[in-house]
């Protein structure tokens, strides 16, 4: 068990996170140049998009309907649940609640990459099309959060909708 934990914590992703966290705690001026950060982000997006697309093409559509539907469902429902939780339970302001709802609804590419590396290290099999589902989940999570923000930024729209639907989950 200790060997598994040590192997996981010595992966480049976790080590870079630890260095960044340590630099932040020590108030270091350590910073990655913007061009390198942009290049790495672009590389990750292209690599995952291509890998996901290639893997999706290997499966018949009938095998993908349920996983895609589940990814779309989760990408739609999670931001709404998070938004309600943040507004009602934590009493967070609307702008930050919507931003966090979009964040939790979408999939972190870095977290996804770390999870894949962990599964590969554990020699745990997983479907190749999971990379494609990451992209599928991103779309509704961001879209729903943007639509909620756009709708709620106009108080008149919100008041009319709240009375028509009879809900007050998003208001404070």
Secondary structure as UniProt FT lines:
FT   HELIX           2..9
FT   HELIX           12..25
FT   TURN            26..27
FT   HELIX           34..57
FT   HELIX           61..88
FT   HELIX           94..105
FT   HELIX           109..121
FT   TURN            122..123
FT   TURN            128..129
FT   HELIX           130..152
FT   HELIX           155..165
//
